[in-house]
Amino acid sequence: MFLAKVYIYYKTGVLDPQSSAIKTTIADCGFDKVSDIETGKFYNVKIDVADKASAEKVATELCEKILSNPVIEDYKFEIMEA
Amino acid sequence: MFLAKVYIYYKTGVLDPQSSAIKTTIADCGFDKVSDIETGKFYNVKIDVADKASAEKVATELCEKILSNPVIEDYKFEIMEA
């Protein structure tokens, strides 16, 4: 059993409205030490295969087909034994 | 300058509809090796302070006041020099 920690984030140059909203709120609330904020999603995926290479294959397919929108998002993941 | 990597996730026992939807989709698409999936959000926050303790203080306040809903969500973060 392996655990894939998957991170999905906007590609550089893609407008991130959630980040803009948070930045405005943070400034309004007086957090003057925060200079930038990026947002993204993460998924902890349990993959029931025998070896790490197979887990990587499943995670890559999952990211490309289901979890990310390849037009505007990039992904990365790390695989660990669980 | 410090970078806080903040992770927000549902507390145990809180219904995660996005995760349920993804699980159904994954099963329909034939990913029979995926046994579980948890979802969450992450934020990369740049904090412009002199030392790590101050960065931790800002990150904690930010998580509790803005980024998480303490009724249903937990947070964790790691601070690194940027």
Backbone of each chain as nested JSON, in Angstrom:
{
  "chains": [
    {"id": "A", "residues": [
      {"number": 1, "name": "MET", "atoms": {"N": [0.85, -1.215, 0.0], "CA": [0.0, 0.0, 0.0], "C": [0.88, 1.257, 0.0]}},
      {"number": 2, "name": "PHE", "atoms": {"N": [0.579, 2.179, -0.895], "CA": [1.343, 3.425, -0.974], "C": [0.414, 4.622, -0.803]}},
      {"number": 3, "name": "LEU", "atoms": {"N": [0.999, 5.716, -0.308], "CA": [0.26, 6.965, -0.2], "C": [0.865, 7.958, -1.183]}},
      {"number": 4, "name": "ALA", "atoms": {"N": [0.037, 8.48, -2.071], "CA": [0.495, 9.533, -2.985], "C": [-0.034, 10.859, -2.47]}},
      {"number": 5, "name": "LYS", "atoms": {"N": [0.88, 11.783, -2.199], "CA": [0.471, 13.142, -1.833], "C": [0.519, 13.985, -3.102]}},
      {"number": 6, "name": "VAL", "atoms": {"N": [-0.656, 14.347, -3.584], "CA": [-0.775, 15.031, -4.868], "C": [-1.077, 16.513, -4.631]}},
      {"number": 7, "name": "TYR", "atoms": {"N": [-0.356, 17.382, -5.335], "CA": [-0.587, 18.826, -5.233], "C": [-0.956, 19.366, -6.602]}},
      {"number": 8, "name": "ILE", "atoms": {"N": [-2.079, 20.089, -6.671], "CA": [-2.546, 20.687, -7.926], "C": [-2.498, 22.205, -7.752]}},
      {"number": 9, "name": "TYR", "atoms": {"N": [-1.859, 22.885, -8.686], "CA": [-1.764, 24.346, -8.562], "C": [-1.871, 24.977, -9.945]}},
      {"number": 10, "name": "TYR", "atoms": {"N": [-2.247, 26.254, -9.957], "CA": [-2.4, 26.95, -11.23], "C": [-1.051, 27.105, -11.917]}},
      {"number": 11, "name": "LYS", "atoms": {"N": [-1.058, 27.003, -13.245], "CA": [0.143, 27.313, -14.007], "C": [0.478, 28.783, -13.868]}},
      {"number": 12, "name": "THR", "atoms": {"N": [1.757, 29.104, -14.029], "CA": [2.188, 30.504, -13.967], "C": [1.444, 31.309, -15.036]}},
      {"number": 13, "name": "GLY", "atoms": {"N": [0.924, 32.45, -14.649], "CA": [0.239, 33.314, -15.602], "C": [-1.266, 33.126, -15.62]}},
      {"number": 14, "name": "VAL", "atoms": {"N": [-1.756, 32.037, -14.983], "CA": [-3.206, 31.825, -14.932], "C": [-3.773, 32.636, -13.763]}},
      {"number": 15, "name": "LEU", "atoms": {"N": [-4.848, 33.348, -14.032], "CA": [-5.472, 34.171, -12.996], "C": [-6.004, 33.302, -11.868]}},
      {"number": 16, "name": "ASP", "atoms": {"N": [-5.666, 33.668, -10.639], "CA": [-6.079, 32.897, -9.464], "C": [-6.984, 33.786, -8.609]}},
      {"number": 17, "name": "PRO", "atoms": {"N": [-8.297, 33.775, -8.895], "CA": [-9.196, 34.719, -8.215], "C": [-9.278, 34.505, -6.704]}},
      {"number": 18, "name": "GLN", "atoms": {"N": [-9.145, 33.233, -6.278], "CA": [-9.2, 32.95, -4.836], "C": [-8.024, 33.621, -4.124]}},
      {"number": 19, "name": "SER", "atoms": {"N": [-6.859, 33.528, -4.751], "CA": [-5.676, 34.159, -4.181], "C": [-5.842, 35.68, -4.097]}},
      {"number": 20, "name": "SER", "atoms": {"N": [-6.394, 36.272, -5.158], "CA": [-6.617, 37.73, -5.152], "C": [-7.56, 38.123, -4.021]}},
      {"number": 21, "name": "ALA", "atoms": {"N": [-8.641, 37.341, -3.844], "CA": [-9.611, 37.641, -2.785], "C": [-8.964, 37.546, -1.407]}},
      {"number": 22, "name": "ILE", "atoms": {"N": [-8.151, 36.492, -1.218], "CA": [-7.501, 36.308, 0.081], "C": [-6.516, 37.447, 0.353]}},
      {"number": 23, "name": "LYS", "atoms": {"N": [-5.771, 37.845, -0.683], "CA": [-4.812, 38.939, -0.507], "C": [-5.507, 40.217, -0.045]}},
      {"number": 24, "name": "THR", "atoms": {"N": [-6.639, 40.526, -0.676], "CA": [-7.404, 41.72, -0.291], "C": [-7.86, 41.614, 1.167]}},
      {"number": 25, "name": "THR", "atoms": {"N": [-8.42, 40.444, 1.515], "CA": [-8.913, 40.234, 2.887], "C": [-7.784, 40.357, 3.902]}},
      {"number": 26, "name": "ILE", "atoms": {"N": [-6.656, 39.724, 3.578], "CA": [-5.51, 39.753, 4.487], "C": [-5.043, 41.193, 4.732]}},
      {"number": 27, "name": "ALA", "atoms": {"N": [-4.962, 41.97, 3.64], "CA": [-4.535, 43.367, 3.779], "C": [-5.539, 44.142, 4.633]}},
      {"number": 28, "name": "ASP", "atoms": {"N": [-6.84, 43.916, 4.393], "CA": [-7.883, 44.604, 5.163], "C": [-7.809, 44.248, 6.647]}},
      {"number": 29, "name": "CYS", "atoms": {"N": [-7.357, 43.024, 6.943], "CA": [-7.307, 42.56, 8.334], "C": [-5.985, 42.928, 9.012]}},
      {"number": 30, "name": "GLY", "atoms": {"N": [-5.126, 43.64, 8.314], "CA": [-3.92, 44.148, 8.945], "C": [-2.718, 43.232, 8.926]}},
      {"number": 31, "name": "PHE", "atoms": {"N": [-2.749, 42.177, 8.092], "CA": [-1.571, 41.314, 7.99], "C": [-0.575, 41.949, 7.017]}},
      {"number": 32, "name": "ASP", "atoms": {"N": [0.153, 42.969, 7.49], "CA": [1.031, 43.694, 6.573], "C": [2.354, 42.979, 6.317]}},
      {"number": 33, "name": "LYS", "atoms": {"N": [2.589, 41.856, 6.995], "CA": [3.836, 41.115, 6.788], "C": [3.7, 40.055, 5.697]}},
      {"number": 34, "name": "VAL", "atoms": {"N": [2.472, 39.809, 5.245], "CA": [2.257, 38.791, 4.214], "C": [2.418, 39.442, 2.847]}},
      {"number": 35, "name": "SER", "atoms": {"N": [3.437, 38.994, 2.091], "CA": [3.707, 39.679, 0.83], "C": [3.109, 38.961, -0.374]}},
      {"number": 36, "name": "ASP", "atoms": {"N": [2.856, 37.668, -0.257], "CA": [2.237, 36.97, -1.388], "C": [1.584, 35.686, -0.895]}},
      {"number": 37, "name": "ILE", "atoms": {"N": [0.603, 35.203, -1.663], "CA": [-0.047, 33.949, -1.299], "C": [-0.477, 33.235, -2.573]}},
      {"number": 38, "name": "GLU", "atoms": {"N": [-0.16, 31.953, -2.652], "CA": [-0.601, 31.118, -3.779], "C": [-1.547, 30.059, -3.232]}},
      {"number": 39, "name": "THR", "atoms": {"N": [-2.522, 29.668, -4.026], "CA": [-3.47, 28.659, -3.556], "C": [-3.386, 27.399, -4.414]}},
      {"number": 40, "name": "GLY", "atoms": {"N": [-3.834, 26.307, -3.859], "CA": [-3.877, 25.058, -4.615], "C": [-4.671, 24.024, -3.845]}},
      {"number": 41, "name": "LYS", "atoms": {"N": [-4.775, 22.83, -4.43], "CA": [-5.497, 21.738, -3.782], "C": [-4.537, 20.58, -3.551]}},
      {"number": 42, "name": "PHE", "atoms": {"N": [-4.812, 19.81, -2.506], "CA": [-4.028, 18.588, -2.356], "C": [-4.938, 17.388, -2.142]}},
      {"number": 43, "name": "TYR", "atoms": {"N": [-4.435, 16.238, -2.537], "CA": [-5.165, 14.982, -2.393], "C": [-4.22, 13.948, -1.799]}},
      {"number": 44, "name": "ASN", "atoms": {"N": [-4.663, 13.275, -0.76], "CA": [-3.931, 12.121, -0.242], "C": [-4.612, 10.869, -0.784]}},
      {"number": 45, "name": "VAL", "atoms": {"N": [-3.903, 10.173, -1.657], "CA": [-4.506, 9.045, -2.368], "C": [-3.849, 7.749, -1.912]}},
      {"number": 46, "name": "LYS", "atoms": {"N": [-4.643, 6.82, -1.428], "CA": [-4.107, 5.507, -1.054], "C": [-4.186, 4.585, -2.275]}},
      {"number": 47, "name": "ILE", "atoms": {"N": [-3.045, 4.033, -2.637], "CA": [-2.973, 3.192, -3.834], "C": [-2.49, 1.81, -3.42]}},
      {"number": 48, "name": "ASP", "atoms": {"N": [-3.28, 0.82, -3.786], "CA": [-3.052, -0.54, -3.306], "C": [-2.332, -1.363, -4.375]}},
      {"number": 49, "name": "VAL", "atoms": {"N": [-1.034, -1.121, -4.531], "CA": [-0.233, -1.88, -5.5], "C": [1.019, -2.41, -4.809]}},
      {"number": 50, "name": "ALA", "atoms": {"N": [1.762, -3.253, -5.525], "CA": [2.873, -3.953, -4.883], "C": [4.159, -3.138, -4.831]}},
      {"number": 51, "name": "ASP", "atoms": {"N": [4.393, -2.29, -5.841], "CA": [5.676, -1.575, -5.858], "C": [5.495, -0.097, -6.192]}},
      {"number": 52, "name": "LYS", "atoms": {"N": [6.545, 0.67, -5.916], "CA": [6.482, 2.118, -6.041], "C": [6.295, 2.573, -7.494]}},
      {"number": 53, "name": "ALA", "atoms": {"N": [6.912, 1.857, -8.429], "CA": [6.788, 2.232, -9.845], "C": [5.321, 2.158, -10.299]}},
      {"number": 54, "name": "SER", "atoms": {"N": [4.624, 1.113, -9.856], "CA": [3.205, 0.977, -10.213], "C": [2.388, 2.099, -9.582]}},
      {"number": 55, "name": "ALA", "atoms": {"N": [2.725, 2.447, -8.351], "CA": [2.012, 3.53, -7.665], "C": [2.201, 4.844, -8.414]}},
      {"number": 56, "name": "GLU", "atoms": {"N": [3.435, 5.08, -8.893], "CA": [3.706, 6.302, -9.656], "C": [2.898, 6.34, -10.944]}},
      {"number": 57, "name": "LYS", "atoms": {"N": [2.772, 5.185, -11.569], "CA": [2.016, 5.102, -12.83], "C": [0.532, 5.445, -12.574]}},
      {"number": 58, "name": "VAL", "atoms": {"N": [-0.027, 4.829, -11.539], "CA": [-1.431, 5.094, -11.205], "C": [-1.618, 6.574, -10.862]}},
      {"number": 59, "name": "ALA", "atoms": {"N": [-0.707, 7.132, -10.065], "CA": [-0.833, 8.541, -9.642], "C": [-0.745, 9.479, -10.839]}},
      {"number": 60, "name": "THR", "atoms": {"N": [0.173, 9.203, -11.763], "CA": [0.308, 10.057, -12.954], "C": [-0.973, 10.034, -13.776]}},
      {"number": 61, "name": "GLU", "atoms": {"N": [-1.512, 8.828, -13.996], "CA": [-2.735, 8.694, -14.794], "C": [-3.9, 9.427, -14.114]}},
      {"number": 62, "name": "LEU", "atoms": {"N": [-3.972, 9.256, -12.79], "CA": [-5.034, 9.887, -12.011], "C": [-4.946, 11.414, -12.111]}},
      {"number": 63, "name": "CYS", "atoms": {"N": [-3.737, 11.943, -11.993], "CA": [-3.544, 13.399, -12.072], "C": [-3.935, 13.921, -13.447]}},
      {"number": 64, "name": "GLU", "atoms": {"N": [-3.511, 13.198, -14.492], "CA": [-3.742, 13.699, -15.844], "C": [-5.188, 13.561, -16.28]}},
      {"number": 65, "name": "LYS", "atoms": {"N": [-5.854, 12.484, -15.83], "CA": [-7.22, 12.233, -16.305], "C": [-8.301, 12.818, -15.428]}},
      {"number": 66, "name": "ILE", "atoms": {"N": [-8.068, 12.861, -14.11], "CA": [-9.16, 13.201, -13.202], "C": [-8.875, 14.437, -12.347]}},
      {"number": 67, "name": "LEU", "atoms": {"N": [-7.714, 14.464, -11.702], "CA": [-7.537, 15.461, -10.638], "C": [-7.144, 16.848, -11.121]}},
      {"number": 68, "name": "SER", "atoms": {"N": [-6.449, 16.933, -12.253], "CA": [-6.035, 18.266, -12.705], "C": [-6.686, 18.621, -14.031]}},
      {"number": 69, "name": "ASN", "atoms": {"N": [-6.78, 19.902, -14.285], "CA": [-7.191, 20.407, -15.593], "C": [-5.909, 20.85, -16.301]}},
      {"number": 70, "name": "PRO", "atoms": {"N": [-5.414, 20.037, -17.248], "CA": [-4.09, 20.306, -17.804], "C": [-3.98, 21.623, -18.572]}},
      {"number": 71, "name": "VAL", "atoms": {"N": [-5.109, 22.226, -18.902], "CA": [-5.063, 23.509, -19.61], "C": [-4.553, 24.614, -18.682]}},
      {"number": 72, "name": "ILE", "atoms": {"N": [-4.986, 24.595, -17.442], "CA": [-4.643, 25.698, -16.542], "C": [-3.879, 25.258, -15.284]}},
      {"number": 73, "name": "GLU", "atoms": {"N": [-3.771, 23.949, -15.067], "CA": [-3.163, 23.493, -13.81], "C": [-1.967, 22.571, -14.04]}},
      {"number": 74, "name": "ASP", "atoms": {"N": [-1.022, 22.631, -13.126], "CA": [0.082, 21.675, -13.074], "C": [-0.106, 20.798, -11.837]}},
      {"number": 75, "name": "TYR", "atoms": {"N": [0.592, 19.672, -11.834], "CA": [0.52, 18.81, -10.654], "C": [1.909, 18.319, -10.303]}},
      {"number": 76, "name": "LYS", "atoms": {"N": [2.059, 17.962, -9.047], "CA": [3.224, 17.177, -8.65], "C": [2.783, 16.249, -7.537]}},
      {"number": 77, "name": "PHE", "atoms": {"N": [3.521, 15.173, -7.355], "CA": [3.149, 14.257, -6.266], "C": [4.387, 13.608, -5.689]}},
      {"number": 78, "name": "GLU", "atoms": {"N": [4.244, 13.146, -4.473], "CA": [5.294, 12.327, -3.866], "C": [4.641, 11.033, -3.384]}},
      {"number": 79, "name": "ILE", "atoms": {"N": [5.379, 9.953, -3.548], "CA": [4.861, 8.633, -3.183], "C": [5.595, 8.146, -1.946]}},
      {"number": 80, "name": "MET", "atoms": {"N": [4.851, 7.67, -0.967], "CA": [5.521, 7.063, 0.19], "C": [4.797, 5.782, 0.601]}},
      {"number": 81, "name": "GLU", "atoms": {"N": [5.506, 4.904, 1.271], "CA": [4.86, 3.669, 1.735], "C": [3.91, 3.98, 2.873]}},
      {"number": 82, "name": "ALA", "atoms": {"N": [2.767, 3.338, 2.882], "CA": [1.775, 3.618, 3.94], "C": [1.376, 2.326, 4.641]}}
    ]},
    {"id": "B", "residues": [
      {"number": 1, "name": "MET", "atoms": {"N": [12.826, 36.808, 4.835], "CA": [11.611, 36.331, 4.142], "C": [11.418, 34.826, 4.381]}},
      {"number": 2, "name": "PHE", "atoms": {"N": [10.218, 34.443, 4.784], "CA": [9.935, 33.027, 5.023], "C": [8.765, 32.572, 4.161]}},
      {"number": 3, "name": "LEU", "atoms": {"N": [8.762, 31.277, 3.851], "CA": [7.639, 30.686, 3.127], "C": [6.919, 29.74, 4.078]}},
      {"number": 4, "name": "ALA", "atoms": {"N": [5.619, 29.976, 4.263], "CA": [4.812, 29.056, 5.058], "C": [3.987, 28.204, 4.103]}},
      {"number": 5, "name": "LYS", "atoms": {"N": [4.168, 26.888, 4.195], "CA": [3.327, 25.978, 3.418], "C": [2.198, 25.525, 4.332]}},
      {"number": 6, "name": "VAL", "atoms": {"N": [0.995, 26.002, 4.028], "CA": [-0.161, 25.772, 4.895], "C": [-1.081, 24.732, 4.259]}},
      {"number": 7, "name": "TYR", "atoms": {"N": [-1.497, 23.755, 5.049], "CA": [-2.423, 22.727, 4.573], "C": [-3.698, 22.781, 5.408]}},
      {"number": 8, "name": "ILE", "atoms": {"N": [-4.838, 22.868, 4.718], "CA": [-6.141, 22.9, 5.392], "C": [-6.905, 21.644, 4.993]}},
      {"number": 9, "name": "TYR", "atoms": {"N": [-7.396, 20.907, 5.972], "CA": [-8.125, 19.673, 5.641], "C": [-9.29, 19.497, 6.607]}},
      {"number": 10, "name": "TYR", "atoms": {"N": [-10.274, 18.714, 6.168], "CA": [-11.452, 18.483, 7.005], "C": [-11.075, 17.713, 8.269]}},
      {"number": 11, "name": "LYS", "atoms": {"N": [-11.728, 18.056, 9.371], "CA": [-11.567, 17.267, 10.589], "C": [-12.145, 15.872, 10.367]}},
      {"number": 12, "name": "THR", "atoms": {"N": [-11.615, 14.903, 11.12], "CA": [-12.13, 13.543, 11.02], "C": [-13.623, 13.534, 11.349]}},
      {"number": 13, "name": "GLY", "atoms": {"N": [-14.391, 12.854, 10.518], "CA": [-15.826, 12.753, 10.771], "C": [-16.654, 13.773, 10.027]}},
      {"number": 14, "name": "VAL", "atoms": {"N": [-15.992, 14.788, 9.459], "CA": [-16.737, 15.789, 8.691], "C": [-16.93, 15.259, 7.274]}},
      {"number": 15, "name": "LEU", "atoms": {"N": [-18.147, 15.356, 6.776], "CA": [-18.465, 14.861, 5.433], "C": [-17.682, 15.648, 4.386]}},
      {"number": 16, "name": "ASP", "atoms": {"N": [-17.024, 14.934, 3.487], "CA": [-16.208, 15.557, 2.452], "C": [-16.829, 15.206, 1.088]}},
      {"number": 17, "name": "PRO", "atoms": {"N": [-17.785, 16.026, 0.625], "CA": [-18.524, 15.669, -0.595], "C": [-17.638, 15.599, -1.834]}},
      {"number": 18, "name": "GLN", "atoms": {"N": [-16.593, 16.443, -1.874], "CA": [-15.709, 16.424, -3.032], "C": [-14.985, 15.074, -3.131]}},
      {"number": 19, "name": "SER", "atoms": {"N": [-14.541, 14.601, -1.977], "CA": [-13.868, 13.314, -1.935], "C": [-14.811, 12.186, -2.378]}},
      {"number": 20, "name": "SER", "atoms": {"N": [-16.062, 12.232, -1.92], "CA": [-17.028, 11.204, -2.319], "C": [-17.231, 11.221, -3.824]}},
      {"number": 21, "name": "ALA", "atoms": {"N": [-17.35, 12.436, -4.406], "CA": [-17.559, 12.56, -5.847], "C": [-16.367, 12.0, -6.617]}},
      {"number": 22, "name": "ILE", "atoms": {"N": [-15.17, 12.323, -6.138], "CA": [-13.968, 11.841, -6.83], "C": [-13.869, 10.326, -6.741]}},
      {"number": 23, "name": "LYS", "atoms": {"N": [-14.194, 9.783, -5.559], "CA": [-14.13, 8.33, -5.399], "C": [-15.053, 7.628, -6.393]}},
      {"number": 24, "name": "THR", "atoms": {"N": [-16.276, 8.168, -6.542], "CA": [-17.224, 7.58, -7.493], "C": [-16.67, 7.652, -8.913]}},
      {"number": 25, "name": "THR", "atoms": {"N": [-16.148, 8.826, -9.289], "CA": [-15.607, 9.011, -10.642], "C": [-14.439, 8.07, -10.899]}},
      {"number": 26, "name": "ILE", "atoms": {"N": [-13.55, 7.974, -9.916], "CA": [-12.378, 7.11, -10.052], "C": [-12.793, 5.653, -10.271]}},
      {"number": 27, "name": "ALA", "atoms": {"N": [-13.774, 5.204, -9.496], "CA": [-14.249, 3.824, -9.642], "C": [-14.858, 3.633, -11.032]}},
      {"number": 28, "name": "ASP", "atoms": {"N": [-15.655, 4.615, -11.489], "CA": [-16.283, 4.526, -12.813], "C": [-15.239, 4.485, -13.924]}},
      {"number": 29, "name": "CYS", "atoms": {"N": [-14.095, 5.137, -13.693], "CA": [-13.048, 5.199, -14.723], "C": [-12.084, 4.015, -14.647]}},
      {"number": 30, "name": "GLY", "atoms": {"N": [-12.347, 3.102, -13.747], "CA": [-11.57, 1.874, -13.724], "C": [-10.303, 1.908, -12.882]}},
      {"number": 31, "name": "PHE", "atoms": {"N": [-10.151, 2.918, -12.031], "CA": [-8.98, 2.935, -11.145], "C": [-9.256, 2.048, -9.932]}},
      {"number": 32, "name": "ASP", "atoms": {"N": [-9.133, 0.722, -10.123], "CA": [-9.515, -0.179, -9.041], "C": [-8.426, -0.319, -7.979]}},
      {"number": 33, "name": "LYS", "atoms": {"N": [-7.25, 0.289, -8.208], "CA": [-6.172, 0.195, -7.227], "C": [-6.22, 1.33, -6.198]}},
      {"number": 34, "name": "VAL", "atoms": {"N": [-7.088, 2.314, -6.428], "CA": [-7.173, 3.449, -5.501], "C": [-8.182, 3.1, -4.41]}},
      {"number": 35, "name": "SER", "atoms": {"N": [-7.695, 3.004, -3.179], "CA": [-8.591, 2.541, -2.121], "C": [-9.183, 3.695, -1.299]}},
      {"number": 36, "name": "ASP", "atoms": {"N": [-8.529, 4.851, -1.297], "CA": [-9.107, 5.981, -0.556], "C": [-8.504, 7.282, -1.057]}},
      {"number": 37, "name": "ILE", "atoms": {"N": [-9.255, 8.374, -0.856], "CA": [-8.737, 9.671, -1.268], "C": [-9.263, 10.733, -0.301]}},
      {"number": 38, "name": "GLU", "atoms": {"N": [-8.373, 11.573, 0.159], "CA": [-8.751, 12.706, 1.02], "C": [-8.435, 13.992, 0.268]}},
      {"number": 39, "name": "THR", "atoms": {"N": [-9.244, 15.01, 0.464], "CA": [-8.991, 16.277, -0.229], "C": [-8.679, 17.388, 0.775]}},
      {"number": 40, "name": "GLY", "atoms": {"N": [-8.013, 18.402, 0.279], "CA": [-7.729, 19.566, 1.117], "C": [-7.207, 20.703, 0.262]}},
      {"number": 41, "name": "LYS", "atoms": {"N": [-6.899, 21.82, 0.917], "CA": [-6.371, 22.98, 0.196], "C": [-4.987, 23.3, 0.733]}},
      {"number": 42, "name": "PHE", "atoms": {"N": [-4.148, 23.868, -0.111], "CA": [-2.879, 24.354, 0.418], "C": [-2.645, 25.794, -0.024]}},
      {"number": 43, "name": "TYR", "atoms": {"N": [-1.877, 26.491, 0.797], "CA": [-1.524, 27.873, 0.519], "C": [-0.022, 28.039, 0.732]}},
      {"number": 44, "name": "ASN", "atoms": {"N": [0.642, 28.636, -0.234], "CA": [2.05, 29.026, -0.045], "C": [2.062, 30.515, 0.283]}},
      {"number": 45, "name": "VAL", "atoms": {"N": [2.443, 30.834, 1.505], "CA": [2.336, 32.209, 1.986], "C": [3.734, 32.778, 2.217]}},
      {"number": 46, "name": "LYS", "atoms": {"N": [4.041, 33.874, 1.561], "CA": [5.321, 34.541, 1.781], "C": [5.167, 35.546, 2.915]}},
      {"number": 47, "name": "ILE", "atoms": {"N": [5.996, 35.394, 3.942], "CA": [5.887, 36.238, 5.121], "C": [7.205, 36.986, 5.304]}},
      {"number": 48, "name": "ASP", "atoms": {"N": [7.092, 38.298, 5.36], "CA": [8.281, 39.153, 5.354], "C": [8.618, 39.596, 6.783]}},
      {"number": 49, "name": "VAL", "atoms": {"N": [9.211, 38.685, 7.556], "CA": [9.615, 38.994, 8.931], "C": [11.064, 38.559, 9.13]}},
      {"number": 50, "name": "ALA", "atoms": {"N": [11.631, 38.935, 10.278], "CA": [13.071, 38.731, 10.475], "C": [13.416, 37.324, 10.954]}},
      {"number": 51, "name": "ASP", "atoms": {"N": [12.546, 36.707, 11.754], "CA": [12.911, 35.403, 12.309], "C": [11.761, 34.406, 12.221]}},
      {"number": 52, "name": "LYS", "atoms": {"N": [12.121, 33.128, 12.388], "CA": [11.175, 32.039, 12.179], "C": [10.014, 32.071, 13.179]}},
      {"number": 53, "name": "ALA", "atoms": {"N": [10.304, 32.452, 14.427], "CA": [9.255, 32.498, 15.451], "C": [8.158, 33.487, 15.06]}},
      {"number": 54, "name": "SER", "atoms": {"N": [8.568, 34.647, 14.523], "CA": [7.573, 35.638, 14.092], "C": [6.765, 35.101, 12.918]}},
      {"number": 55, "name": "ALA", "atoms": {"N": [7.429, 34.391, 12.01], "CA": [6.726, 33.818, 10.862], "C": [5.677, 32.809, 11.326]}},
      {"number": 56, "name": "GLU", "atoms": {"N": [6.052, 32.009, 12.336], "CA": [5.103, 31.026, 12.881], "C": [3.894, 31.706, 13.503]}},
      {"number": 57, "name": "LYS", "atoms": {"N": [4.152, 32.816, 14.187], "CA": [3.063, 33.555, 14.831], "C": [2.092, 34.1, 13.771]}},
      {"number": 58, "name": "VAL", "atoms": {"N": [2.649, 34.702, 12.722], "CA": [1.81, 35.245, 11.653], "C": [1.017, 34.113, 10.983]}},
      {"number": 59, "name": "ALA", "atoms": {"N": [1.69, 32.986, 10.704], "CA": [1.028, 31.868, 10.02], "C": [-0.113, 31.306, 10.873]}},
      {"number": 60, "name": "THR", "atoms": {"N": [0.118, 31.165, 12.181], "CA": [-0.928, 30.642, 13.072], "C": [-2.143, 31.558, 13.073]}},
      {"number": 61, "name": "GLU", "atoms": {"N": [-1.892, 32.86, 13.19], "CA": [-2.991, 33.836, 13.211], "C": [-3.768, 33.806, 11.896]}},
      {"number": 62, "name": "LEU", "atoms": {"N": [-3.015, 33.728, 10.808], "CA": [-3.622, 33.695, 9.474], "C": [-4.502, 32.449, 9.316]}},
      {"number": 63, "name": "CYS", "atoms": {"N": [-4.009, 31.309, 9.765], "CA": [-4.772, 30.062, 9.661], "C": [-6.044, 30.135, 10.49]}},
      {"number": 64, "name": "GLU", "atoms": {"N": [-5.911, 30.661, 11.707], "CA": [-7.069, 30.645, 12.607], "C": [-8.122, 31.676, 12.219]}},
      {"number": 65, "name": "LYS", "atoms": {"N": [-7.667, 32.835, 11.701], "CA": [-8.615, 33.909, 11.417], "C": [-9.144, 33.907, 9.988]}},
      {"number": 66, "name": "ILE", "atoms": {"N": [-8.33, 33.497, 9.027], "CA": [-8.711, 33.679, 7.616], "C": [-8.793, 32.366, 6.835]}},
      {"number": 67, "name": "LEU", "atoms": {"N": [-7.753, 31.549, 6.913], "CA": [-7.657, 30.457, 5.947], "C": [-8.47, 29.214, 6.296]}},
      {"number": 68, "name": "SER", "atoms": {"N": [-8.702, 28.963, 7.579], "CA": [-9.456, 27.753, 7.924], "C": [-10.765, 28.111, 8.613]}},
      {"number": 69, "name": "ASN", "atoms": {"N": [-11.701, 27.191, 8.512], "CA": [-12.94, 27.282, 9.28], "C": [-12.784, 26.327, 10.462]}},
      {"number": 70, "name": "PRO", "atoms": {"N": [-12.505, 26.856, 11.666], "CA": [-12.141, 25.98, 12.791], "C": [-13.256, 25.038, 13.238]}},
      {"number": 71, "name": "VAL", "atoms": {"N": [-14.469, 25.266, 12.788], "CA": [-15.568, 24.357, 13.146], "C": [-15.397, 23.012, 12.439]}},
      {"number": 72, "name": "ILE", "atoms": {"N": [-15.003, 23.037, 11.187], "CA": [-14.942, 21.789, 10.424], "C": [-13.544, 21.451, 9.875]}},
      {"number": 73, "name": "GLU", "atoms": {"N": [-12.601, 22.389, 10.01], "CA": [-11.3, 22.157, 9.388], "C": [-10.146, 22.237, 10.388]}},
      {"number": 74, "name": "ASP", "atoms": {"N": [-9.111, 21.469, 10.124], "CA": [-7.848, 21.577, 10.844], "C": [-6.798, 22.143, 9.902]}},
      {"number": 75, "name": "TYR", "atoms": {"N": [-5.72, 22.636, 10.477], "CA": [-4.637, 23.133, 9.638], "C": [-3.303, 22.651, 10.187]}},
      {"number": 76, "name": "LYS", "atoms": {"N": [-2.329, 22.608, 9.3], "CA": [-0.947, 22.471, 9.742], "C": [-0.087, 23.262, 8.775]}},
      {"number": 77, "name": "PHE", "atoms": {"N": [1.083, 23.644, 9.209], "CA": [1.969, 24.371, 8.293], "C": [3.415, 24.068, 8.606]}},
      {"number": 78, "name": "GLU", "atoms": {"N": [4.258, 24.282, 7.605], "CA": [5.702, 24.2, 7.81], "C": [6.299, 25.513, 7.31]}},
      {"number": 79, "name": "ILE", "atoms": {"N": [7.299, 25.993, 8.057], "CA": [7.933, 27.266, 7.724], "C": [9.331, 26.986, 7.193]}},
      {"number": 80, "name": "MET", "atoms": {"N": [9.666, 27.613, 6.096], "CA": [11.038, 27.489, 5.61], "C": [11.545, 28.845, 5.127]}},
      {"number": 81, "name": "GLU", "atoms": {"N": [12.851, 29.007, 5.126], "CA": [13.422, 30.274, 4.632], "C": [13.259, 30.343, 3.123]}},
      {"number": 82, "name": "ALA", "atoms": {"N": [12.929, 31.524, 2.618], "CA": [12.72, 31.668, 1.169], "C": [13.618, 32.782, 0.637]}}
    ]}
  ]
}
